[in-house]
Amino acid sequence: MKAIVILFDTLCRYFLSPYGNEIITTPNMDRLAAKSIVFDNHWIGSAPCMPARRDMLTGRYNFLERGWGGLEPFDIPLPHVLAHAGIHSHIETDHYHYFQGGGEFYATTFSTWQSYRGQEFDPMPAKIRPEDNLDPTLTWNRDAMIRNRQRFVTDLDFPSPQTLKGAADWLRRNEDSDNYLLWVEAFDPHAPMDYPEAYDSIYGEDLRELFPIAALPDGIDPEKLEAFYEDRRRYANLLQMTDKWLGTLLDEIDRQNGWDDTLIIFTTDHGLMFGDHGHMGKNACHAWNEIAHIPLFVHLPGSANAGERRQQLTQNIDMFPTLVEYFAASVEHPIHGRSFLDIAENNSAQEHETALFGWYGKAVNVTDGEYVYFRGPASRDNGPLYHYFLMPTEYHHRMNAHRIKDAEFGKFLPYTDVPVMRVPGVPEFGIHDEIFENKCFNISEDYRQLHDLCGGAAEQRMRDLLAQGMKHADCPEEQFQRLGLH
């Protein structure tokens, strides 16, 4: 049996034609969607990058108990489960967070792995310069980003095209093999949204009239608005390069007739705001639909049910049990996800009642597929909040000694007998003021989330669903107090 997971970082659902976009062209994503079942109600779990990978590779929510960090000693990762069932796993990626502090062991749990260097702030080897910034506390080394960008001219100088070509080459080398999982992760179309000059003319100034930003706040600064539109234009252009090199991988699947005997899953970790609700980015604001509602295509071997759509709730935590079921492996430890193979095979199959999602230490959010509810901290001190771990790393680096000098040690997590450390939690990316405002929306009628329903029956129902979902997810008890859910 064979499976391929294709993950593009920061892939915005609302830029894709299978989800209604009539402006941006992505012929190879369309080609894959046509051979797949398109899921309309797929959501993030934990965000951003490494929290999302922990969700996918363990089947459990990360964001309720910890921020950014490596795989924990008590985690049972997907590649290890598959190895016990005789399945080889391989990852091709240019996602450099896998190989920095806070990304320990995710990629290296695969049977084999290949990394392509140079994305964003990846500190690649370079000639020493007197002006280089050597501050060891910095996690965003802009000197590295500037130097990396100067190296790239043609498509195959860029790491994501190298990743997708590398995945096609791996398939070619292993054409006669069976019983494998190929995990393909391209960092693009993540920021900084760079690409060869030839792509810069694909989408120009007319994009703002063809594809305007929705839900802009009144009185927005003109320069800020201009920056929103420029970033949106660059993202649309970068998407063309990413889509082109996806075609190289799909061509190799074509050549091997891989559609006949391979499960293919295509998704992302989260989307991005381009001025919607006044925000650019993803980490400080509420988890609006532009970020949290993400694409999912599932190709079943033999193209079974290709062209159909599914409305059932699914999440990225479902990747783990889906692949475990597909490869007839076994898992006995508790997880939060459930396989979506039954939904792909049968449109009447049962779904999740709710899906939780969010960033560590910020709002905890829930959807039932029709409504979305954001529940923010009950007080400005955002407490009580704890970080549970044995792997003492955070975003890009190890924890400083002062973070753990007063740590408690005990069996704090209900799903494992392994004692862990507990320290006061700190959100990693800052918090926008709106996080402290609860919000509720009927997204089946108000997808742009313009009409807040808080204060009514809808909020009460979603509040109850949130509390139920958190209990089911083994949420630490203090989170209920932090959110005022007691």
C-alpha positions in Angstrom: 0.0 0.0 0.0 1.2 3.5 -0.8 0.2 7.0 0.5 1.4 10.5 -0.3 0.7 13.5 1.9 1.3 16.9 0.2 1.3 19.8 2.6 1.8 23.4 1.4 2.4 25.9 4.3 0.0 28.8 4.6 -2.2 27.8 1.7 -5.3 30.0 1.7 -8.5 28.2 0.8 -10.1 31.3 -0.6 -7.4 31.6 -3.3 -8.3 28.2 -4.8 -10.8 27.6 -7.6 -12.1 24.4 -6.1 -13.4 26.6 -3.3 -14.9 29.2 -5.5 -12.1 31.6 -6.5 -12.6 32.6 -10.1 -9.5 34.9 -10.4 -6.4 33.0 -9.3 -5.4 30.1 -11.6 -3.9 26.9 -10.1 -4.2 24.3 -12.8 -2.3 21.6 -11.0 -4.2 22.0 -7.7 -7.4 21.9 -9.9 -6.0 18.7 -11.5 -5.5 17.1 -8.2 -8.9 18.2 -6.9 -10.6 16.7 -10.0 -9.1 13.3 -9.1 -10.1 13.7 -5.4 -12.9 14.2 -3.0 -13.0 17.8 -1.9 -13.8 18.4 1.7 -15.7 21.6 2.4 -15.6 21.6 6.2 -11.9 21.0 7.0 -10.3 23.0 9.9 -7.0 23.6 11.6 -6.4 22.3 15.1 -3.3 23.8 16.6 -1.4 26.6 14.9 1.0 27.8 13.7 3.7 25.6 12.1 5.2 23.2 14.7 2.0 22.9 16.8 0.2 21.9 13.6 2.8 19.3 12.9 2.4 17.8 16.4 -1.3 17.6 15.7 -0.9 15.8 12.4 1.9 13.4 13.6 0.3 12.4 16.9 -3.5 12.8 16.4 -3.8 15.0 19.5 -4.3 18.8 20.1 -1.1 20.6 21.0 -2.5 24.1 21.7 -4.4 23.3 24.8 -1.4 22.3 26.8 1.7 23.7 25.2 3.1 26.2 22.6 5.7 25.7 20.0 8.1 22.8 20.7 9.5 19.5 19.7 8.0 16.0 19.8 7.7 15.0 23.5 9.2 11.7 24.8 5.6 10.5 25.6 4.4 11.2 22.1 3.9 8.2 19.8 4.5 9.7 16.3 2.9 8.4 13.1 6.2 7.3 11.4 7.0 5.0 14.4 3.5 3.5 14.4 3.8 2.8 10.7 7.3 1.3 11.1 5.9 -1.3 13.5 3.5 -2.2 10.7 6.3 -2.6 8.2 5.7 0.8 6.4 8.6 2.9 5.3 8.1 6.7 5.7 10.1 9.4 4.0 9.8 13.2 4.2 10.9 15.7 1.5 10.8 19.3 2.9 12.2 22.8 2.8 10.3 23.7 6.0 13.3 24.9 8.0 11.5 25.0 11.3 11.9 21.2 11.4 15.6 21.7 11.9 15.7 24.6 14.4 15.0 24.8 18.1 11.4 23.8 18.8 11.3 21.5 15.9 13.1 18.5 17.4 12.4 15.0 16.1 9.4 15.6 13.8 11.3 15.0 10.6 13.9 12.7 12.0 11.2 10.2 13.2 10.6 9.4 9.5 12.5 6.3 8.2 14.4 8.7 5.9 14.3 12.4 5.3 15.6 15.1 2.9 15.9 18.8 3.7 16.3 21.7 1.3 17.9 24.9 2.7 17.2 28.6 2.5 13.7 29.4 3.4 13.0 32.7 5.3 15.5 33.1 8.2 17.3 29.7 7.7 20.9 30.4 8.8 22.7 28.9 5.8 26.5 29.0 5.6 27.8 32.3 4.4 30.9 34.4 4.2 31.4 36.2 7.6 30.8 39.9 7.5 31.6 42.5 10.2 28.0 43.8 10.1 26.4 40.4 10.8 24.1 40.4 13.8 25.4 37.8 16.3 22.8 38.3 19.0 22.1 34.7 20.2 18.7 35.7 21.6 17.3 36.7 18.2 14.9 34.2 16.6 14.3 36.3 13.5 17.7 36.8 11.8 16.9 39.2 9.0 20.6 39.1 7.9 20.1 35.5 7.0 16.9 36.2 5.1 18.5 38.9 3.0 21.5 36.7 2.1 19.2 33.7 1.3 17.2 35.8 -1.1 20.3 36.9 -2.9 21.1 33.3 -3.8 17.9 32.7 -5.7 17.4 33.5 -9.3 15.8 30.6 -11.2 12.9 28.4 -10.0 15.2 25.5 -8.9 17.3 27.9 -6.8 14.3 28.2 -4.6 13.7 25.5 -1.9 10.1 24.7 -2.5 10.5 23.8 -6.2 13.5 21.7 -5.1 11.3 19.9 -2.6 8.6 19.1 -5.1 11.1 18.0 -7.7 12.8 16.0 -5.0 9.6 14.2 -4.2 9.1 13.3 -7.8 12.7 12.0 -8.0 12.1 9.9 -4.8 9.0 8.3 -6.4 11.0 7.6 -9.5 13.8 5.9 -7.5 11.2 3.8 -5.7 8.9 3.0 -8.6 9.0 -0.8 -7.8 8.6 -0.4 -4.1 5.4 -0.8 -2.0 4.3 -0.1 1.6 5.5 3.5 2.0 4.3 6.9 3.1 5.8 9.8 1.2 5.3 13.1 3.1 5.9 16.2 0.9 6.1 19.5 2.6 6.7 22.8 0.7 7.2 25.9 2.8 5.7 28.0 0.0 3.5 29.9 -0.3 4.5 31.1 3.2 6.1 34.5 3.6 8.4 36.2 2.5 6.6 35.4 -0.7 9.7 35.6 -3.0 9.9 34.1 -6.5 11.8 34.6 -9.8 11.2 37.9 -11.6 9.3 36.2 -14.4 6.3 35.4 -12.0 6.0 39.0 -10.9 4.0 40.0 -14.0 1.3 37.3 -13.6 -0.9 39.3 -11.3 -0.6 43.1 -11.2 -2.4 46.1 -10.0 -5.7 44.9 -11.5 -5.9 42.2 -8.9 -7.4 44.6 -6.3 -10.4 45.2 -8.5 -10.8 41.6 -9.5 -10.2 40.2 -6.0 -10.9 42.9 -3.4 -10.2 42.5 0.4 -13.4 42.0 2.3 -14.4 43.0 5.9 -12.0 46.0 5.9 -12.5 48.3 9.0 -13.6 51.8 8.4 -11.0 54.5 8.2 -8.0 52.2 7.5 -4.7 53.9 6.8 -4.1 54.2 3.0 -0.5 53.1 3.3 -1.5 50.0 5.3 -4.2 49.2 2.8 -1.6 49.4 0.0 0.7 47.0 1.9 -2.2 44.6 2.2 -2.9 44.6 -1.5 0.8 44.3 -2.4 1.2 41.2 -0.2 -1.9 39.7 -1.7 -0.6 40.3 -5.2 2.8 38.7 -4.3 1.1 35.7 -2.7 -1.0 35.1 -5.8 2.2 35.2 -7.9 4.1 32.9 -5.6 1.2 30.5 -5.8 1.8 30.1 -9.5 5.3 28.9 -9.0 4.2 26.5 -6.2 1.4 25.1 -8.4 3.8 24.7 -11.4 6.1 22.5 -9.4 3.3 20.5 -7.9 2.7 19.6 -11.5 6.1 17.9 -11.6 5.1 15.6 -8.8 1.7 14.9 -10.3 3.4 14.1 -13.7 5.4 11.4 -12.0 2.3 10.0 -10.4 0.7 10.0 -13.8 3.7 8.2 -15.3 3.6 5.4 -12.7 -0.3 5.2 -12.8 -0.1 6.0 -9.1 -3.7 7.1 -9.1 -4.7 3.4 -9.2 -3.0 2.3 -6.0 -2.1 5.3 -3.9 -3.9 7.3 -1.2 -3.1 11.0 -1.7 -3.9 13.7 0.9 -3.5 17.4 0.1 -3.9 20.1 2.7 -2.1 22.9 4.7 -1.4 23.9 8.3 -3.3 27.3 8.2 -4.2 30.2 6.0 -3.3 33.9 6.2 -5.0 37.3 6.6 -4.5 39.8 3.8 -6.2 42.8 5.3 -9.4 41.0 6.2 -10.8 42.4 9.4 -7.9 44.8 9.3 -5.2 42.2 9.9 -2.1 40.9 8.0 -0.6 37.7 9.3 -2.0 34.9 11.4 -0.6 34.8 15.0 -2.0 37.7 17.0 -5.6 38.1 15.9 -8.7 35.8 16.2 -8.7 32.6 14.2 -10.9 34.0 11.4 -12.1 31.7 8.6 -9.3 33.0 6.3 -6.8 31.3 8.7 -8.7 28.4 10.3 -10.9 27.1 7.4 -8.5 25.2 5.2 -8.5 23.1 2.0 -8.5 19.3 2.0 -8.4 17.0 -1.1 -8.4 13.2 -0.6 -7.7 10.9 -3.5 -8.7 7.3 -2.9 -6.9 4.6 -4.8 -8.6 4.0 -8.2 -10.1 7.5 -8.0 -13.1 6.2 -6.1 -15.7 9.0 -5.6 -13.5 11.5 -7.5 -15.3 14.8 -8.1 -17.5 14.4 -5.1 -17.6 16.8 -2.1 -18.0 16.2 1.6 -19.6 18.5 4.2 -18.6 16.6 7.3 -16.3 18.2 9.9 -12.7 17.1 9.6 -9.4 18.5 11.1 -5.7 18.0 10.7 -5.6 15.8 13.9 -7.5 13.3 11.7 -4.4 12.7 9.5 -2.9 10.4 12.0 -5.8 8.0 12.4 -6.6 8.1 8.7 -3.1 6.9 7.8 -3.1 4.4 10.6 -6.3 2.9 9.3 -5.2 2.9 5.7 -2.1 1.0 6.4 -3.9 -1.4 8.8 -1.5 -0.4 11.6 -2.7 -0.2 15.2 -2.7 2.4 17.9 -3.8 1.9 21.5 -3.0 5.2 23.1 -5.7 7.9 23.3 -6.0 10.4 20.4 -8.4 13.2 19.5 -8.6 12.6 15.8 -10.7 10.2 13.8 -10.1 8.7 10.4 -11.8 10.4 7.5 -11.5 7.4 5.2 -15.1 6.3 6.1 -16.3 9.8 5.1 -14.4 9.7 1.9 -15.8 6.3 1.0 -19.4 7.0 2.2 -21.0 10.4 2.2 -23.4 9.3 5.0 -20.6 8.4 7.4 -20.6 10.0 10.9 -18.6 13.2 11.5 -17.1 15.0 14.5 -19.7 16.9 16.5 -17.3 19.7 17.0 -13.8 20.9 16.0 -11.6 22.8 18.4 -8.8 25.1 17.1 -6.5 27.9 18.1 -3.1 29.2 19.2 -1.7 28.3 22.6 -2.6 30.9 25.3 -5.1 32.8 23.2 -8.7 32.2 22.4 -10.0 28.7 22.3 -12.4 28.3 19.4 -15.0 25.8 18.3 -17.1 25.1 15.2 -19.9 22.7 14.6 -19.6 23.3 10.8 -22.4 25.9 10.8 -21.4 28.2 13.6 -18.0 29.4 14.9 -17.3 30.6 18.4 -14.2 32.4 19.6 -13.8 32.3 23.4 -11.2 34.7 24.7 -9.5 35.0 28.1 -11.8 36.1 30.9 -9.3 38.6 32.3 -6.5 40.7 30.9 -3.9 38.8 32.9 -4.7 35.8 30.7 -4.4 33.4 33.6 -4.1 30.9 34.9 -2.1 29.4 32.0 0.5 26.6 32.2 2.9 25.1 29.7 3.4 21.3 30.0 6.4 19.7 28.5 9.5 17.5 28.9 11.2 18.9 25.7 12.4 22.3 27.0 12.4 24.2 23.7 10.2 27.0 22.4 10.0 29.0 19.2 13.4 28.7 17.5 15.4 28.0 20.7 15.7 26.2 23.9 14.0 27.5 27.0 16.1 29.9 29.1 17.0 28.8 32.6 14.8 31.4 34.2 11.8 29.8 32.5 12.2 26.5 34.3 14.0 27.3 37.5 10.6 27.1 39.4 9.1 24.3 37.4 6.9 21.8 39.0 7.2 18.1 38.1 4.4 15.7 38.2 1.7 13.6 36.4 -0.3 16.6 35.2 -1.5 15.3 31.9 -4.4 12.8 32.2 -3.6 10.8 29.0 -0.1 9.7 30.0 1.5 8.2 33.1 4.8 10.1 32.3 5.4 13.0 34.7 6.0 16.3 33.0 7.2 19.8 33.8 4.8 22.6 34.4 5.7 26.3 34.2 3.6 29.4 33.8 2.7 29.8 30.1 3.6 32.7 27.8 1.9 33.1 24.4 4.6 33.3 21.8 3.5 35.8 19.2 1.7 38.6 21.1 -2.0 39.1 21.5 -4.3 41.6 19.6 -6.9 43.3 21.8 -9.7 41.5 19.9 -8.6 38.2 21.5 -10.3 39.3 24.7 -13.6 39.7 23.0 -15.8 36.6 22.6 -17.4 36.4 19.1 -20.0 34.0 17.6 -20.9 33.8 13.9 -23.3 31.7 11.8 -20.9 31.0 8.9 -23.4 29.2 6.8 -25.2 32.6 6.4 -22.4 35.1 7.3 -19.1 33.5 6.0 -17.2 36.8 6.2 -18.0 36.9 9.9 -19.5 40.4 10.0 -22.4 39.9 12.3 -21.5 38.9 15.9 -24.2 36.8 17.6 -22.7 36.9 21.1 -25.2 37.5 23.9 -27.9 35.3 22.4 -28.9 31.6 22.3 -26.3 30.8 19.6 -23.5 31.8 21.9 -24.8 29.8 24.8 -25.1 26.7 22.6 -21.6 27.1 21.2 -20.3 27.8 24.7 -21.6 24.5 25.9 -20.2 22.7 22.8 -16.8 24.3 23.5 -16.8 23.1 27.1 -17.8 19.6 26.0 -15.1 19.5 23.4 -12.4 20.7 25.8 -13.3 18.0 28.2 -13.2 15.4 25.5 -9.8 16.7 24.5 -8.2 16.2 27.9 -7.9 19.9 28.3 -6.0 21.1 31.4 -8.4 22.2 34.1 -7.0 25.7 34.4 -8.0 26.5 30.8 -11.7 26.4 31.8 -10.9 29.0 34.5 -8.8 31.1 32.1 -11.7 31.3 29.7 -14.4 31.8 32.4 -16.1 28.5 31.6 -16.6 27.4 35.2 
